[in-house]
Amino acid sequence: MRENALLAFPPEAFEEDVVCRSFFGRRQIILNRPAGIQHILIDNPENYRRTPATMRMLRPLLGNGLLLSQGEDWKYQRRTVAPAFASRTMPLLAGHVARAAQATVTKLAGCSAQPADLLTAMQSLALEIAGTSMFSLAMDRYRPELRDLITRYTAGLGRPSLLDFLLPLAIPSPRDLLRRRVRRQWVALFGRIIAERRVKASQAAPRDLFDLLSTARDPETGAPFSPEGLVDQVATLIAAGHETTGVALFWSLWLVAAAPAVQELLAAEVESLDLGPDTASEILPRLVHTRAVVQETLRLYPPAFIIVRQARADDDAGGVRVPAGGMVFISPWVLHRHRRLWSQPEVFDPARFLPGASPPNRFAYLPFGVGPRVCIGAQFALTEATLVLATMIKAFEIERANGEPLMPIGIVTTQPDHPPLFQLRSRH
Ligand code: HEM
């Protein structure tokens, strides 16, 4: 579990619709049954909360922002943040994405004689996009400290200990005490970022998410975010947004690098398109094959490999008994590779997502979750991943530099066990 949560799923989870086991006397259910998933995530979500272990692991970075808040507080945060991610802001965000993607391509082209580490490149790009779309600030100054904090945290204190699972949230585990230090460093870092952003004079029209969030008002009460609430919100959106999208981009490049026919299809699709910031959002609907590759990547390597809930009270979820305190695992990693829900689940086949293909079962494909707590950044993430992939393929032929195997590991997100190298050849 600590080293690679993906290995904790037993083989039968990929065949059966429900697998139950017991963990220190508490019932754990791996749930693949569509009716059960619908019940928990859509029909009766009030009966299910995030687990103490999830809260402990993510709270130092995400505080009480949107992802970890619950109940009335969550409702307030969600309706306040939602307008910033509405469809009408996508052209604004797509412009930021296109600019940052172009800068990355230029940087990579400058050293394309050498094999490239595209995991680091995509994580940096995703952070740059999160930073510029959020703050209109280049993240160069903050990137080393921010990435260092995240990397050290996920490799160490971010991993759960047994006590994280067993102790009630009100009692700090020994790791919680150490995590408080990380929390202080993280809040201080975001305090500095927000302070720099605030001294920049605001323009009349909102130009980034920070403008939208700092002027956001609860539609019901008119209340703005408190200063601490704003830090948590910004930290949540940056951390949840860049870690996931960066790794999704990496996996898409890893997959197309070994599928020359798919790559040629994408190259033909983007060849005559202008992917610059002014036209980026208009040409998105034409990136049909590129988007299908992104969706297929999110199937094979869903960055959020598991959605965990704990029942508050006894329940019946589509015929599955869930006792109070029981844990339910709804795992995109398992669902997306389930042998009864997909034909040839291990095969990379973007055609599954082309227009005209029969759509997957609504609950068999959940890269962004579903229901009231569905990912608020889903549309942004799809826009970003599609545009960046298109920009990369337009610039380069991409190959894996060698045949060494790569192991996906689940620690917070689905990551490769090491950063593999790629060979890039300019198409121009
Ligand atoms: C490929 C990229 C992404 C993936 C795979 C992903 C996945 C997910 C999933 C599965 C959830 C639901 C968790 C649950 O129900 O427990 C979620 C929630 C969330 N995501 Fe994403 N996400 C991505 C990108 C983003 C981006 C770009 C942002 C923000 C800029 C973002 C912000 C959030 C937030 C704030 C929540 C919590 C929503 C709530 O609880 O109301 N995510 N994400």
Residues whose N, C-alpha, C, O or C-beta is under 5 A from the ligand:
A	BS01	HEM	L66 L67 R78 L237 A240 G241 T244 T245 A248 P303 A304 I307 L366 P367 F368 G369 P372 R373 V374 C375 I376 G377 F380 A381
